[in-house]
């Protein structure tokens, strides 16, 4: 059986730019997945077992970077 890699992309528009979320994995129950969040030139990678919580963690990291560093 041939494995194919699938990726889901989410674009979240904001006033100062677009947050892009790349979601890998999470196909089978209890399978490890990965979320990569990018905002301008800043990239965050979060791994986890629950899709929604992992996406929220990645967005929280982007938010924290925006709040702490106004240059982004």
Rosetta blueprint (number, residue, H / E / L):
1 X L
2 X L
3 X L
4 X L
5 X L
6 X L
7 X E
8 X E
9 X E
10 X E
11 X E
12 X E
13 X E
14 X L
15 X L
16 X L
17 X L
18 X E
19 X E
20 X E
21 X E
22 X E
23 X E
24 X E
25 X E
26 X L
27 X L
28 X L
29 X L
30 X L
31 X L
32 X L
33 X E
34 X E
35 X E
36 X E
37 X E
38 X E
39 X E
40 X L
41 X L
42 X E
43 X E
44 X E
45 X E
46 X E
47 X E
48 X E
49 X L
50 X L
51 X H
52 X H
53 X H
54 X H
55 X H
56 X H
57 X H
58 X H
59 X H
60 X H
61 X H
62 X H
63 X H
64 X H
65 X H
66 X H
67 X H
68 X H
69 X L
70 X L
71 X L
72 X L
